[in-house]
Amino acid sequence: MNWNAEAWKRLGDHIAGGRKSLGMDQRQLAAAADVSENTISNYERGRVPSKGLVPTGYGRIERALGWADGSIRIVLDGGSPIATSAQRPAGDGLARRMTDNQIRMATDDLIRDSDRLATDARHYADSLKNGGIANSGMASRLAQAAADLGHRASRLDGMRDIAALINEEA
């Protein structure tokens, strides 16, 4: 229980690595663990707490990183943190929000582009109806745009499937 500066540096490296693997910055980890950003910064730099004991904030940091309780002491003793599926990493909420945002943006783009294609197709049809000459290049571009929208809609369905899996595991 009397850990040296090397043990605290090792812990700081593990905290930084765990944070980065979740795609979080220090501010996000601090918020998830309900500690100050300065606290995270000090821990990641391997700064030894004044009494050399594990402060209570470490339990919240363990949970925010998805580590089992006691992982910090294990790291200080020379081991590696234990990941646990019982305690979901704080990054899962971030992953859900990011996935939901990407789906929303892809849906908005798909709707906008399908509206644009529908307008172009109507103009082309009106042109033909009013005696215009059939333009094979324009017809080909419309067909290609329709095929592209179909592929993008299929990818969007895949994104929705992934989001459903993420939400299932939460």
PyRosetta script that sets phi, psi and omega in degrees:
from pyrosetta import init, pose_from_sequence

init()
pose = pose_from_sequence("MNWNAEAWKRLGDHIAGGRKSLGMDQRQLAAAADVSENTISNYERGRVPSKGLVPTGYGRIERALGWADGSIRIVLDGGSPIATSAQRPAGDGLARRMTDNQIRMATDDLIRDSDRLATDARHYADSLKNGGIANSGMASRLAQAAADLGHRASRLDGMRDIAALINEEA")
pose.set_psi(1, -6.6)
pose.set_omega(1, 177.2)
pose.set_phi(2, -99.3)
pose.set_psi(2, 84.4)
pose.set_omega(2, -173.3)
pose.set_phi(3, -85.0)
pose.set_psi(3, 144.1)
pose.set_omega(3, 179.5)
pose.set_phi(4, -90.0)
pose.set_psi(4, 176.8)
pose.set_omega(4, -177.9)
pose.set_phi(5, -60.7)
pose.set_psi(5, -33.4)
pose.set_omega(5, 179.1)
pose.set_phi(6, -63.8)
pose.set_psi(6, -38.6)
pose.set_omega(6, 178.8)
pose.set_phi(7, -64.1)
pose.set_psi(7, -41.9)
pose.set_omega(7, -179.6)
pose.set_phi(8, -69.1)
pose.set_psi(8, -35.1)
pose.set_omega(8, 176.9)
pose.set_phi(9, -65.6)
pose.set_psi(9, -42.9)
pose.set_omega(9, 178.1)
pose.set_phi(10, -60.2)
pose.set_psi(10, -43.0)
pose.set_omega(10, 178.4)
pose.set_phi(11, -62.3)
pose.set_psi(11, -44.7)
pose.set_omega(11, 178.8)
pose.set_phi(12, -58.6)
pose.set_psi(12, -40.7)
pose.set_omega(12, 178.4)
pose.set_phi(13, -64.3)
pose.set_psi(13, -40.9)
pose.set_omega(13, 179.3)
pose.set_phi(14, -67.4)
pose.set_psi(14, -40.3)
pose.set_omega(14, 178.4)
pose.set_phi(15, -63.6)
pose.set_psi(15, -46.4)
pose.set_omega(15, 179.5)
pose.set_phi(16, -62.3)
pose.set_psi(16, -43.2)
pose.set_omega(16, 179.3)
pose.set_phi(17, -63.8)
pose.set_psi(17, -42.7)
pose.set_omega(17, 178.3)
pose.set_phi(18, -63.7)
pose.set_psi(18, -41.8)
pose.set_omega(18, 179.0)
pose.set_phi(19, -61.9)
pose.set_psi(19, -47.5)
pose.set_omega(19, -178.3)
pose.set_phi(20, -65.9)
pose.set_psi(20, -36.0)
pose.set_omega(20, 179.7)
pose.set_phi(21, -66.0)
pose.set_psi(21, -23.5)
pose.set_omega(21, 176.2)
pose.set_phi(22, -88.9)
pose.set_psi(22, -2.5)
pose.set_omega(22, -179.3)
pose.set_phi(23, 73.5)
pose.set_psi(23, 27.9)
pose.set_omega(23, -177.2)
pose.set_phi(24, -106.8)
pose.set_psi(24, 150.2)
pose.set_omega(24, 169.3)
pose.set_phi(25, -96.0)
pose.set_psi(25, 176.6)
pose.set_omega(25, -176.6)
pose.set_phi(26, -60.9)
pose.set_psi(26, -37.3)
pose.set_omega(26, -179.3)
pose.set_phi(27, -63.9)
pose.set_psi(27, -42.6)
pose.set_omega(27, -179.2)
pose.set_phi(28, -66.9)
pose.set_psi(28, -40.9)
pose.set_omega(28, 177.8)
pose.set_phi(29, -65.0)
pose.set_psi(29, -42.3)
pose.set_omega(29, 179.2)
pose.set_phi(30, -59.2)
pose.set_psi(30, -43.1)
pose.set_omega(30, 179.5)
pose.set_phi(31, -65.5)
pose.set_psi(31, -43.1)
pose.set_omega(31, -179.2)
pose.set_phi(32, -65.2)
pose.set_psi(32, -33.2)
pose.set_omega(32, -178.0)
pose.set_phi(33, -93.6)
pose.set_psi(33, -4.0)
pose.set_omega(33, -178.6)
pose.set_phi(34, 57.7)
pose.set_psi(34, 46.3)
pose.set_omega(34, 173.3)
pose.set_phi(35, -130.3)
pose.set_psi(35, 170.9)
pose.set_omega(35, -179.7)
pose.set_phi(36, -77.9)
pose.set_psi(36, 154.8)
pose.set_omega(36, 176.6)
pose.set_phi(37, -62.5)
pose.set_psi(37, -34.5)
pose.set_omega(37, 177.5)
pose.set_phi(38, -62.3)
pose.set_psi(38, -37.8)
pose.set_omega(38, 177.9)
pose.set_phi(39, -61.6)
pose.set_psi(39, -47.4)
pose.set_omega(39, 178.6)
pose.set_phi(40, -60.8)
pose.set_psi(40, -44.8)
pose.set_omega(40, 179.8)
pose.set_phi(41, -59.2)
pose.set_psi(41, -46.0)
pose.set_omega(41, 179.5)
pose.set_phi(42, -62.7)
pose.set_psi(42, -43.9)
pose.set_omega(42, -179.5)
pose.set_phi(43, -63.7)
pose.set_psi(43, -42.8)
pose.set_omega(43, -178.8)
pose.set_phi(44, -67.0)
pose.set_psi(44, -27.0)
pose.set_omega(44, 176.3)
pose.set_phi(45, -81.1)
pose.set_psi(45, -2.2)
pose.set_omega(45, 178.3)
pose.set_phi(46, 78.5)
pose.set_psi(46, 21.0)
pose.set_omega(46, -179.4)
pose.set_phi(47, -67.3)
pose.set_psi(47, 126.9)
pose.set_omega(47, -178.4)
pose.set_phi(48, -76.9)
pose.set_psi(48, 125.6)
pose.set_omega(48, 176.6)
pose.set_phi(49, -58.7)
pose.set_psi(49, 150.6)
pose.set_omega(49, -173.5)
pose.set_phi(50, -54.3)
pose.set_psi(50, -36.2)
pose.set_omega(50, -179.0)
pose.set_phi(51, -97.3)
pose.set_psi(51, -4.0)
pose.set_omega(51, 179.4)
pose.set_phi(52, 73.4)
pose.set_psi(52, 11.5)
pose.set_omega(52, 179.9)
pose.set_phi(53, -104.6)
pose.set_psi(53, 160.8)
pose.set_omega(53, 177.7)
pose.set_phi(54, -77.5)
pose.set_psi(54, 115.3)
pose.set_omega(54, 178.2)
pose.set_phi(55, -68.5)
pose.set_psi(55, 160.9)
pose.set_omega(55, -178.6)
pose.set_phi(56, -62.4)
pose.set_psi(56, -27.0)
pose.set_omega(56, 179.4)
pose.set_phi(57, -59.7)
pose.set_psi(57, -22.4)
pose.set_omega(57, -179.0)
pose.set_phi(58, -65.3)
pose.set_psi(58, -34.1)
pose.set_omega(58, 177.6)
pose.set_phi(59, -61.7)
pose.set_psi(59, -39.7)
pose.set_omega(59, 178.4)
pose.set_phi(60, -69.8)
pose.set_psi(60, -36.0)
pose.set_omega(60, 177.4)
pose.set_phi(61, -65.6)
pose.set_psi(61, -42.1)
pose.set_omega(61, 177.1)
pose.set_phi(62, -56.4)
pose.set_psi(62, -47.9)
pose.set_omega(62, -178.4)
pose.set_phi(63, -65.2)
pose.set_psi(63, -40.7)
pose.set_omega(63, -180.0)
pose.set_phi(64, -64.5)
pose.set_psi(64, -30.7)
pose.set_omega(64, 179.1)
pose.set_phi(65, -88.1)
pose.set_psi(65, -6.4)
pose.set_omega(65, -178.6)
pose.set_phi(66, 78.4)
pose.set_psi(66, 26.5)
pose.set_omega(66, 178.5)
pose.set_phi(67, -95.2)
pose.set_psi(67, 151.5)
pose.set_omega(67, 175.1)
pose.set_phi(68, -68.3)
pose.set_psi(68, 150.8)
pose.set_omega(68, 175.2)
pose.set_phi(69, -55.9)
pose.set_psi(69, 137.4)
pose.set_omega(69, 179.8)
pose.set_phi(70, 90.9)
pose.set_psi(70, -4.6)
pose.set_omega(70, -178.6)
pose.set_phi(71, -61.7)
pose.set_psi(71, -34.0)
pose.set_omega(71, -178.6)
pose.set_phi(72, -65.5)
pose.set_psi(72, -42.7)
pose.set_omega(72, 177.1)
pose.set_phi(73, -63.8)
pose.set_psi(73, -37.0)
pose.set_omega(73, 178.4)
pose.set_phi(74, -62.5)
pose.set_psi(74, -43.2)
pose.set_omega(74, 178.5)
pose.set_phi(75, -64.9)
pose.set_psi(75, -44.2)
pose.set_omega(75, 178.8)
pose.set_phi(76, -61.0)
pose.set_psi(76, -29.2)
pose.set_omega(76, 178.4)
pose.set_phi(77, -85.4)
pose.set_psi(77, 1.3)
pose.set_omega(77, 175.4)
pose.set_phi(78, 108.6)
pose.set_psi(78, -0.9)
pose.set_omega(78, -179.5)
pose.set_phi(79, -94.0)
pose.set_psi(79, -163.9)
pose.set_omega(79, 178.3)
pose.set_phi(80, -117.6)
pose.set_psi(80, 150.7)
pose.set_omega(80, 179.1)
pose.set_phi(81, -63.3)
pose.set_psi(81, 151.1)
pose.set_omega(81, 179.5)
pose.set_phi(82, -102.5)
pose.set_psi(82, 117.9)
pose.set_omega(82, 177.0)
pose.set_phi(83, -76.5)
pose.set_psi(83, 146.4)
pose.set_omega(83, 179.4)
pose.set_phi(84, -133.1)
pose.set_psi(84, 140.2)
pose.set_omega(84, 176.2)
pose.set_phi(85, -85.9)
pose.set_psi(85, -15.4)
pose.set_omega(85, 179.2)
pose.set_phi(86, -70.9)
pose.set_psi(86, -30.5)
pose.set_omega(86, 178.1)
pose.set_phi(87, -109.4)
pose.set_psi(87, 111.2)
pose.set_omega(87, -176.2)
pose.set_phi(88, -75.0)
pose.set_psi(88, 134.9)
pose.set_omega(88, 176.6)
pose.set_phi(89, -62.2)
pose.set_psi(89, 148.7)
pose.set_omega(89, 178.7)
pose.set_phi(90, -61.9)
pose.set_psi(90, -23.5)
pose.set_omega(90, 179.8)
pose.set_phi(91, -65.7)
pose.set_psi(91, -20.1)
pose.set_omega(91, 179.4)
pose.set_phi(92, -61.3)
pose.set_psi(92, -42.3)
pose.set_omega(92, 177.2)
pose.set_phi(93, -62.1)
pose.set_psi(93, -39.8)
pose.set_omega(93, 177.3)
pose.set_phi(94, -64.8)
pose.set_psi(94, -42.6)
pose.set_omega(94, 178.8)
pose.set_phi(95, -61.9)
pose.set_psi(95, -41.9)
pose.set_omega(95, 178.5)
pose.set_phi(96, -63.3)
pose.set_psi(96, -44.8)
pose.set_omega(96, -179.7)
pose.set_phi(97, -63.9)
pose.set_psi(97, -41.5)
pose.set_omega(97, 179.9)
pose.set_phi(98, -65.4)
pose.set_psi(98, -43.1)
pose.set_omega(98, 179.1)
pose.set_phi(99, -64.0)
pose.set_psi(99, -45.5)
pose.set_omega(99, 178.6)
pose.set_phi(100, -59.9)
pose.set_psi(100, -40.7)
pose.set_omega(100, 179.7)
pose.set_phi(101, -66.3)
pose.set_psi(101, -42.4)
pose.set_omega(101, 178.8)
pose.set_phi(102, -64.2)
pose.set_psi(102, -39.6)
pose.set_omega(102, 178.3)
pose.set_phi(103, -64.7)
pose.set_psi(103, -43.4)
pose.set_omega(103, 179.4)
pose.set_phi(104, -61.2)
pose.set_psi(104, -45.8)
pose.set_omega(104, -179.5)
pose.set_phi(105, -65.0)
pose.set_psi(105, -42.7)
pose.set_omega(105, 179.2)
pose.set_phi(106, -63.9)
pose.set_psi(106, -39.3)
pose.set_omega(106, 178.1)
pose.set_phi(107, -64.5)
pose.set_psi(107, -45.1)
pose.set_omega(107, 178.6)
pose.set_phi(108, -60.4)
pose.set_psi(108, -43.5)
pose.set_omega(108, 178.6)
pose.set_phi(109, -63.2)
pose.set_psi(109, -42.9)
pose.set_omega(109, -179.2)
pose.set_phi(110, -63.7)
pose.set_psi(110, -43.1)
pose.set_omega(110, 178.6)
pose.set_phi(111, -64.1)
pose.set_psi(111, -45.6)
pose.set_omega(111, -179.8)
pose.set_phi(112, -60.8)
pose.set_psi(112, -46.7)
pose.set_omega(112, -177.6)
pose.set_phi(113, -69.6)
pose.set_psi(113, -34.3)
pose.set_omega(113, 177.5)
pose.set_phi(114, -69.7)
pose.set_psi(114, -35.9)
pose.set_omega(114, 175.6)
pose.set_phi(115, -63.4)
pose.set_psi(115, -42.0)
pose.set_omega(115, 179.2)
pose.set_phi(116, -63.9)
pose.set_psi(116, -42.6)
pose.set_omega(116, 178.8)
pose.set_phi(117, -63.7)
pose.set_psi(117, -42.7)
pose.set_omega(117, 179.4)
pose.set_phi(118, -61.7)
pose.set_psi(118, -41.3)
pose.set_omega(118, 178.7)
pose.set_phi(119, -64.3)
pose.set_psi(119, -45.4)
pose.set_omega(119, 178.6)
pose.set_phi(120, -61.5)
pose.set_psi(120, -41.4)
pose.set_omega(120, 179.8)
pose.set_phi(121, -65.6)
pose.set_psi(121, -40.1)
pose.set_omega(121, 177.5)
pose.set_phi(122, -62.3)
pose.set_psi(122, -43.3)
pose.set_omega(122, 179.0)
pose.set_phi(123, -62.1)
pose.set_psi(123, -42.2)
pose.set_omega(123, 179.9)
pose.set_phi(124, -65.4)
pose.set_psi(124, -43.9)
pose.set_omega(124, 178.8)
pose.set_phi(125, -64.1)
pose.set_psi(125, -41.6)
pose.set_omega(125, 177.9)
pose.set_phi(126, -62.6)
pose.set_psi(126, -39.8)
pose.set_omega(126, 179.0)
pose.set_phi(127, -61.3)
pose.set_psi(127, -44.1)
pose.set_omega(127, 178.9)
pose.set_phi(128, -65.3)
pose.set_psi(128, -40.7)
pose.set_omega(128, -178.2)
pose.set_phi(129, -64.4)
pose.set_psi(129, -33.1)
pose.set_omega(129, -177.8)
pose.set_phi(130, -90.6)
pose.set_psi(130, 19.4)
pose.set_omega(130, 174.8)
pose.set_phi(131, 91.7)
pose.set_psi(131, 8.8)
pose.set_omega(131, 178.0)
pose.set_phi(132, -68.5)
pose.set_psi(132, 161.6)
pose.set_omega(132, -179.3)
pose.set_phi(133, -87.9)
pose.set_psi(133, 136.7)
pose.set_omega(133, 178.5)
pose.set_phi(134, -61.0)
pose.set_psi(134, 132.3)
pose.set_omega(134, -179.0)
pose.set_phi(135, -113.8)
pose.set_psi(135, 105.2)
pose.set_omega(135, -176.0)
pose.set_phi(136, -64.7)
pose.set_psi(136, -31.0)
pose.set_omega(136, 177.9)
pose.set_phi(137, -65.2)
pose.set_psi(137, -43.1)
pose.set_omega(137, 178.7)
pose.set_phi(138, -66.8)
pose.set_psi(138, -42.5)
pose.set_omega(138, 178.8)
pose.set_phi(139, -61.7)
pose.set_psi(139, -40.1)
pose.set_omega(139, 179.3)
pose.set_phi(140, -65.0)
pose.set_psi(140, -43.0)
pose.set_omega(140, 178.5)
pose.set_phi(141, -63.3)
pose.set_psi(141, -40.7)
pose.set_omega(141, 177.9)
pose.set_phi(142, -63.6)
pose.set_psi(142, -42.7)
pose.set_omega(142, 178.6)
pose.set_phi(143, -64.3)
pose.set_psi(143, -41.6)
pose.set_omega(143, 179.0)
pose.set_phi(144, -65.3)
pose.set_psi(144, -41.1)
pose.set_omega(144, 178.4)
pose.set_phi(145, -63.7)
pose.set_psi(145, -38.7)
pose.set_omega(145, 178.2)
pose.set_phi(146, -65.8)
pose.set_psi(146, -41.2)
pose.set_omega(146, 178.1)
pose.set_phi(147, -64.4)
pose.set_psi(147, -41.4)
pose.set_omega(147, 178.8)
pose.set_phi(148, -61.7)
pose.set_psi(148, -42.4)
pose.set_omega(148, 177.7)
pose.set_phi(149, -62.2)
pose.set_psi(149, -38.4)
pose.set_omega(149, 177.6)
pose.set_phi(150, -62.3)
pose.set_psi(150, -43.6)
pose.set_omega(150, 178.0)
pose.set_phi(151, -64.2)
pose.set_psi(151, -42.0)
pose.set_omega(151, 179.8)
pose.set_phi(152, -66.9)
pose.set_psi(152, -36.3)
pose.set_omega(152, 176.4)
pose.set_phi(153, -64.0)
pose.set_psi(153, -38.5)
pose.set_omega(153, 177.6)
pose.set_phi(154, -64.4)
pose.set_psi(154, -42.4)
pose.set_omega(154, 177.3)
pose.set_phi(155, -64.2)
pose.set_psi(155, -37.9)
pose.set_omega(155, 177.9)
pose.set_phi(156, -62.7)
pose.set_psi(156, -40.5)
pose.set_omega(156, 175.7)
pose.set_phi(157, -60.1)
pose.set_psi(157, -40.4)
pose.set_omega(157, 177.0)
pose.set_phi(158, -62.8)
pose.set_psi(158, -40.4)
pose.set_omega(158, 177.6)
pose.set_phi(159, -63.3)
pose.set_psi(159, -39.0)
pose.set_omega(159, 178.8)
pose.set_phi(160, -65.4)
pose.set_psi(160, -38.1)
pose.set_omega(160, 177.1)
pose.set_phi(161, -62.3)
pose.set_psi(161, -42.8)
pose.set_omega(161, 178.7)
pose.set_phi(162, -63.3)
pose.set_psi(162, -44.0)
pose.set_omega(162, 179.2)
pose.set_phi(163, -61.1)
pose.set_psi(163, -39.0)
pose.set_omega(163, 178.9)
pose.set_phi(164, -63.6)
pose.set_psi(164, -39.6)
pose.set_omega(164, 177.9)
pose.set_phi(165, -65.2)
pose.set_psi(165, -42.7)
pose.set_omega(165, 178.6)
pose.set_phi(166, -61.5)
pose.set_psi(166, -44.9)
pose.set_omega(166, -178.9)
pose.set_phi(167, -68.1)
pose.set_psi(167, -32.8)
pose.set_omega(167, 176.9)
pose.set_phi(168, -62.3)
pose.set_psi(168, -40.0)
pose.set_omega(168, -176.6)
pose.set_phi(169, -77.3)
pose.set_psi(169, -15.3)
pose.set_omega(169, -176.8)
pose.set_phi(170, -72.2)
pose.dump_pdb("model.pdb")
